[in-house]
Amino acid sequence: MRRLPELTMLRRRQGRLPHPPLERDMADPKPLMAKSSGTDHLDAAVQSALRTLDAGVNGVGAISAALRGPLGRAFTEAVEIIRQAKGRVIVTGLGKSGHVARKIAATLASTGTPAFFVHAAEASHGDLGMITPDDVIVALSWSGEQPEMKNLVNYSKRFAIPMIAVTSNAASPLGEAAQIVLELPKAREACPHNLAPTTSSLMQAAIGDALAIALLEGRGFTALEFANFHPGGKLGAMLKFVRDIMHTGDAIPIKPLGTKMSDALVEMSAKGFGCVCIVDDSGEIAGIITDGDLRRQMRPDLMTALVEDVMTKNPRTIAPGMLASEIMRESVTASKPAVMMLIVAESRQPVGIVHVHDVLRAGVA
């Protein structure tokens, strides 16, 4: 029985297998690699992505231009109706418009405008009971012609519930039934067949974001209010207060004026923050001694000196009601050297201490 290498050589001599490339071909393998690199395919994918993004940019740009005209007046009216509503914003839609509507409802709710999503088709099977006369309906439909929305439209008319239509066709059944029409400019989809909702979905999401932010700014919605709706995740961490992460009580390194540096050094070492807060007779902050102060003041009589001879007066402090994200900015300023810890104070009284590491552990930075 012939071994494999012998069979291979025999078949090559018989012309049944190609010969291996010559040495000069192996020395320059680029032509062989180019045939199988797939570069052309990757270039085509990037070009497709760029066309998609360009289509989206053009669509959003068309909305921006339209807001400077009739769409702007309708937008202002829509914001005012939502702002004055006693109830909630009901955002509805079907298909891709339904997915966008769900996102808009979530954005509204998280920015201070009570809202939730109702599926336009499910509304006819009992979900209409979720909508009250005090609510406002925002209905999304690019064509404005979905027959599944008919019952919801009739319901809004029967109970005089204001409806805002977001569509590209004001003359559609949905547009004609609505009190206010946010007519989006017609734009070509990124889909090469101009069929799959792509640019249109982005435009619907954009006008939804514009509504949410206009309402947020109109009511003066603050970052502190935002924190109430976002207690979890990265946003929740960034919206923690200083009081939530500071060390309090006996953990604060404190010594009064007149203390010897030997005692202050014991306090610094025991509390582990690399500093000690110095207070006057009324308990107000008079200064701070840090590891840096010790190095700058190093001398033979340092341990017998008084803390007021070594401390830095009027140290930087931070209020417990500030957002924890402000700690990093306060610890690194252009006008003063960076510090690793800050005293938390109320009316010049020390109520806590916070270290940069506390900020990192909390996930704020």
Wavefront OBJ file of the C-alpha trace (Angstrom):
o trace
v 0.000 0.000 0.000
v 1.500 3.329 -1.104
v 2.107 6.000 1.501
v 0.372 9.395 1.145
v 3.452 11.392 -0.038
v 4.144 8.810 -2.791
v 0.537 8.936 -3.998
v 0.684 12.714 -4.118
v 3.840 12.757 -6.253
v 2.394 10.090 -8.570
v -0.770 12.087 -9.147
v 1.206 15.243 -9.892
v 3.243 13.400 -12.524
v -0.045 12.166 -14.019
v -1.342 15.754 -14.143
v -4.151 15.043 -11.663
v -2.836 17.503 -9.008
v -1.412 21.025 -9.522
v 2.234 21.574 -8.794
v 3.125 23.668 -5.735
v 4.006 27.327 -6.419
v 7.542 28.084 -7.479
v 9.951 29.606 -4.954
v 9.686 33.014 -6.629
v 5.913 32.895 -6.059
v 6.347 32.006 -2.385
v 8.811 34.862 -1.909
v 6.067 37.377 -2.765
v 2.750 36.004 -1.524
v 0.804 39.307 -1.889
v -1.018 38.337 -5.105
v -2.271 35.149 -3.444
v -3.355 36.996 -0.285
v -5.178 39.712 -2.190
v -7.531 37.188 -3.733
v -8.801 35.965 -0.354
v -8.407 39.025 1.886
v -12.052 40.086 1.698
v -11.045 43.761 1.516
v -13.556 44.532 -1.208
v -16.349 43.109 0.934
v -15.337 45.224 3.943
v -15.139 48.358 1.813
v -18.634 47.691 0.517
v -19.955 47.306 4.073
v -18.400 50.599 5.163
v -19.778 52.367 2.120
v -23.224 50.967 2.909
v -22.935 52.175 6.507
v -21.924 55.646 5.342
v -24.891 55.829 2.990
v -27.206 54.816 5.826
v -25.777 57.435 8.168
v -25.892 60.120 5.490
v -29.562 59.338 4.882
v -30.246 59.672 8.599
v -28.376 62.966 8.823
v -30.358 64.314 5.884
v -33.614 63.257 7.525
v -32.842 64.911 10.854
v -31.574 67.986 9.008
v -34.896 68.196 7.174
v -36.723 68.220 10.534
v -34.464 71.003 11.774
v -35.273 73.074 8.696
v -39.011 72.354 8.996
v -39.044 73.475 12.655
v -38.136 76.951 11.427
v -41.427 76.987 9.516
v -44.940 75.559 10.024
v -43.682 72.521 11.933
v -42.289 74.873 14.572
v -45.728 76.341 15.311
v -47.296 72.899 15.564
v -44.443 71.742 17.798
v -44.993 74.663 20.193
v -48.702 73.848 20.395
v -47.945 70.182 21.068
v -45.579 71.057 23.910
v -48.169 73.379 25.444
v -50.967 70.780 25.280
v -48.756 68.159 26.934
v -47.572 70.632 29.555
v -51.127 71.579 30.537
v -52.469 68.014 30.587
v -53.647 66.830 33.994
v -53.030 63.209 33.100
v -50.307 61.373 31.260
v -48.949 61.174 27.751
v -50.096 58.018 25.946
v -47.624 57.216 23.173
v -48.853 54.719 20.603
v -47.896 53.182 17.274
v -47.564 49.998 15.242
v -44.610 48.144 13.774
v -41.366 50.124 13.791
v -43.344 53.213 14.776
v -44.527 51.241 17.798
v -40.964 50.452 18.829
v -40.042 54.129 18.520
v -43.177 55.114 20.449
v -42.146 52.855 23.322
v -38.756 54.570 23.452
v -40.334 58.046 23.373
v -42.642 57.119 26.256
v -39.646 55.946 28.284
v -37.733 59.159 27.564
v -40.692 61.334 28.534
v -41.248 59.426 31.775
v -37.586 59.617 32.765
v -37.443 63.376 32.197
v -40.427 64.368 34.304
v -43.380 63.936 31.914
v -45.566 60.999 33.076
v -46.005 58.759 30.038
v -46.450 55.156 28.975
v -46.809 53.150 25.779
v -50.044 51.589 24.519
v -49.875 49.275 21.516
v -52.320 50.592 18.920
v -53.615 47.126 18.014
v -53.914 45.923 21.622
v -55.872 49.076 22.477
v -58.905 47.577 20.721
v -58.770 44.545 23.017
v -59.137 46.269 26.366
v -56.128 48.549 26.617
v -58.293 51.573 25.772
v -59.264 51.393 29.441
v -55.764 52.599 30.278
v -56.490 55.966 28.650
v -58.414 58.641 30.579
v -59.980 61.950 29.430
v -57.191 63.802 31.277
v -54.502 62.238 29.075
v -52.913 63.299 25.792
v -52.315 60.814 22.984
v -49.199 61.012 20.808
v -49.749 58.679 17.844
v -46.881 57.707 15.533
v -47.473 56.483 11.999
v -45.253 57.397 9.061
v -48.043 56.915 6.528
v -50.893 57.738 8.908
v -53.020 55.070 7.254
v -52.871 52.016 9.536
v -56.439 50.689 9.884
v -55.550 49.182 13.290
v -55.481 52.713 14.762
v -59.100 53.457 13.822
v -60.602 52.329 17.133
v -58.077 54.319 19.128
v -58.787 57.403 17.010
v -62.534 56.991 17.530
v -62.005 56.561 21.273
v -60.059 59.823 21.459
v -62.881 61.632 19.628
v -65.605 60.114 21.805
v -63.973 61.236 25.059
v -62.415 64.463 23.701
v -58.884 63.255 24.409
v -56.369 65.501 22.602
v -54.374 63.648 19.947
v -51.038 64.681 18.478
v -50.157 62.867 15.265
v -46.542 62.331 14.257
v -46.694 61.449 10.567
v -45.317 62.373 7.170
v -48.814 62.784 5.721
v -51.073 65.390 7.322
v -53.819 64.487 4.843
v -53.939 60.872 6.068
v -56.806 59.549 8.232
v -54.623 59.900 11.335
v -53.539 63.429 10.419
v -57.107 64.561 9.756
v -58.334 63.111 13.063
v -55.638 64.727 15.212
v -55.884 68.125 16.900
v -52.214 68.793 16.137
v -50.116 67.261 13.385
v -46.349 67.149 13.586
v -45.857 66.552 9.874
v -42.340 65.266 9.328
v -40.659 65.976 5.992
v -40.734 63.083 3.566
v -37.307 61.497 3.279
v -35.891 58.532 1.425
v -35.210 55.475 3.560
v -31.628 54.257 3.839
v -32.910 50.921 2.528
v -31.873 50.692 -1.172
v -35.466 49.661 -2.001
v -36.850 52.638 -0.029
v -38.956 50.183 1.987
v -37.445 49.226 5.368
v -38.153 51.940 7.986
v -34.716 53.375 8.740
v -34.464 57.108 8.113
v -38.144 57.513 9.031
v -37.661 55.713 12.361
v -34.692 57.921 13.193
v -36.731 61.032 12.378
v -39.577 59.881 14.631
v -37.161 59.233 17.482
v -35.554 62.640 16.935
v -38.839 64.557 17.148
v -39.721 62.518 20.250
v -36.456 63.496 21.920
v -37.093 67.117 20.940
v -40.494 66.999 22.637
v -39.076 65.446 25.806
v -36.265 67.978 26.148
v -38.512 70.956 25.369
v -40.855 69.810 28.152
v -37.917 69.171 30.502
v -36.501 72.645 29.965
v -39.921 74.262 30.088
v -40.631 72.976 33.585
v -37.079 73.565 34.842
v -36.472 69.864 35.479
v -33.250 69.667 37.497
v -30.535 67.056 37.825
v -31.723 66.411 41.372
v -35.205 65.545 40.084
v -33.594 63.404 37.407
v -31.891 61.454 40.202
v -35.283 60.453 41.618
v -36.074 58.533 38.423
v -32.592 57.041 37.890
v -31.413 55.490 41.177
v -29.710 52.541 39.464
v -26.881 51.949 37.004
v -24.216 54.416 35.915
v -26.669 57.309 35.814
v -27.787 56.505 39.339
v -24.192 56.469 40.546
v -23.457 59.826 38.915
v -26.536 61.292 40.626
v -25.615 60.193 44.145
v -25.175 62.972 46.685
v -22.055 63.657 48.674
v -23.971 62.666 51.815
v -24.507 59.219 50.301
v -20.801 58.361 50.137
v -19.123 60.528 52.815
v -17.655 59.202 56.082
v -19.244 60.681 59.202
v -19.043 60.708 62.999
v -15.931 59.250 64.608
v -14.483 58.480 61.180
v -13.749 62.192 60.633
v -10.180 63.113 61.696
v -10.626 66.245 63.848
v -8.444 68.112 66.338
v -8.938 71.552 67.945
v -6.620 74.532 67.751
v -3.821 74.326 70.318
v -3.231 70.596 69.720
v 0.389 69.459 69.502
v 1.452 68.029 66.177
v 2.358 64.718 67.842
v -1.304 64.259 68.801
v -2.494 65.425 65.374
v -0.204 62.881 63.703
v -1.718 60.100 65.825
v -5.201 61.199 64.692
v -4.126 61.247 61.063
v -2.665 57.765 61.301
v -5.667 56.341 63.171
v -8.302 57.630 60.736
v -6.356 56.767 57.587
v -7.319 59.712 55.388
v -3.896 61.331 55.300
v -5.241 64.526 56.844
v -6.733 66.029 59.974
v -9.339 68.808 60.149
v -8.563 71.576 62.620
v -11.498 73.333 64.294
v -11.757 76.422 66.506
v -13.574 76.743 69.847
v -16.960 77.061 68.110
v -16.378 73.889 66.117
v -15.943 75.688 62.798
v -13.229 74.654 60.389
v -10.053 76.647 60.918
v -7.707 74.665 58.696
v -6.452 71.292 57.568
v -3.171 69.403 57.868
v -2.305 66.924 55.143
v 0.606 64.648 54.382
v 1.841 67.379 52.054
v 1.871 69.903 54.886
v 3.995 67.527 56.973
v 6.567 67.216 54.194
v 6.663 70.963 53.625
v 6.981 71.720 57.352
v 9.472 68.979 58.226
v 11.833 70.245 60.936
v 13.344 68.988 64.251
v 10.641 70.547 66.446
v 7.687 69.558 64.247
v 6.202 67.113 66.753
v 6.140 69.753 69.529
v 4.743 72.516 67.314
v 1.063 73.475 67.489
v -1.323 72.572 64.683
v -2.037 76.244 63.875
v 1.632 76.702 62.984
v 1.473 73.931 60.368
v -2.094 73.833 59.036
v -3.371 75.250 55.763
v -6.024 77.834 56.534
v -9.421 78.041 54.802
v -9.285 74.605 53.166
v -11.567 73.603 50.323
v -14.838 72.038 51.478
v -17.876 70.541 49.809
v -21.550 70.549 50.849
v -23.370 67.276 51.632
v -26.207 68.222 49.282
v -23.972 68.480 46.234
v -23.878 65.741 43.630
v -21.074 63.281 44.192
v -19.936 63.883 40.622
v -18.889 67.375 41.727
v -16.251 65.894 44.040
v -13.836 65.206 41.199
v -14.181 68.743 39.875
v -13.692 70.261 43.325
v -10.646 68.114 44.043
v -8.919 69.214 40.833
v -9.164 72.933 40.101
v -7.017 75.115 37.935
v -6.341 77.639 40.693
v -5.310 75.251 43.494
v -3.266 72.049 43.846
v -5.155 68.789 43.434
v -6.275 67.066 46.642
v -7.296 63.497 47.356
v -9.856 64.263 50.055
v -12.355 66.975 50.909
v -13.990 67.978 54.178
v -17.777 68.010 53.962
v -19.136 71.052 55.771
v -22.407 72.720 56.714
v -22.201 76.296 57.999
v -18.434 75.831 58.356
v -19.001 72.843 60.650
v -17.349 69.547 59.552
v -20.018 66.880 59.057
v -18.072 64.374 56.979
v -15.046 63.607 54.863
v -14.855 62.107 51.390
v -11.894 60.636 49.527
v -11.465 60.439 45.767
v -11.371 56.651 46.176
v -14.900 56.806 47.604
v -16.040 58.382 44.346
v -14.413 55.624 42.315
v -15.864 52.868 44.493
v -19.343 54.368 44.108
v -18.990 54.208 40.317
v -19.416 57.949 39.942
v -16.248 58.479 37.933
l 1 2 3 4 5 6 7 8 9 10 11 12 13 14 15 16 17 18 19 20 21 22 23 24 25 26 27 28 29 30 31 32 33 34 35 36 37 38 39 40 41 42 43 44 45 46 47 48 49 50 51 52 53 54 55 56 57 58 59 60 61 62 63 64 65 66 67 68 69 70 71 72 73 74 75 76 77 78 79 80 81 82 83 84 85 86 87 88 89 90 91 92 93 94 95 96 97 98 99 100 101 102 103 104 105 106 107 108 109 110 111 112 113 114 115 116 117 118 119 120 121 122 123 124 125 126 127 128 129 130 131 132 133 134 135 136 137 138 139 140 141 142 143 144 145 146 147 148 149 150 151 152 153 154 155 156 157 158 159 160 161 162 163 164 165 166 167 168 169 170 171 172 173 174 175 176 177 178 179 180 181 182 183 184 185 186 187 188 189 190 191 192 193 194 195 196 197 198 199 200 201 202 203 204 205 206 207 208 209 210 211 212 213 214 215 216 217 218 219 220 221 222 223 224 225 226 227 228 229 230 231 232 233 234 235 236 237 238 239 240 241 242 243 244 245 246 247 248 249 250 251 252 253 254 255 256 257 258 259 260 261 262 263 264 265 266 267 268 269 270 271 272 273 274 275 276 277 278 279 280 281 282 283 284 285 286 287 288 289 290 291 292 293 294 295 296 297 298 299 300 301 302 303 304 305 306 307 308 309 310 311 312 313 314 315 316 317 318 319 320 321 322 323 324 325 326 327 328 329 330 331 332 333 334 335 336 337 338 339 340 341 342 343 344 345 346 347 348 349 350 351 352 353 354 355 356 357 358 359 360 361 362 363 364 365
